[in-house]
Amino acid sequence: MSKAERIIEMIITINAKKDFTVGELANEFSVSKRIILRDLQELEQAGFPLYSEVGAAGSSTWK
């Protein structure tokens, strides 16, 4: 899967799930958490509304 395809699929997944973790997306797309974080940063810079909440043990849930 190319980066562009992954980002399009991420948008669809994010809209469907609403709440997710970086780990969940990394597992779903078979990439590292770092790649997911970079992709989410690109989506934010493009104007896609995202924010995170810190949960138990410092884990973040994105919305």
Sequence and secondary structure as in RCSB ss.txt:
>XXXX:A:sequence
MSKAERIIEMIITINAKKDFTVGELANEFSVSKRIILRDLQELEQAGFPLYSEVGAAGSSTWK
>XXXX:A:secstr
  HHHHHHHHHHHHHHHSSB HHHHHHHHTS HHHHHHHHHHHHHTT    EEE GGG EEE 
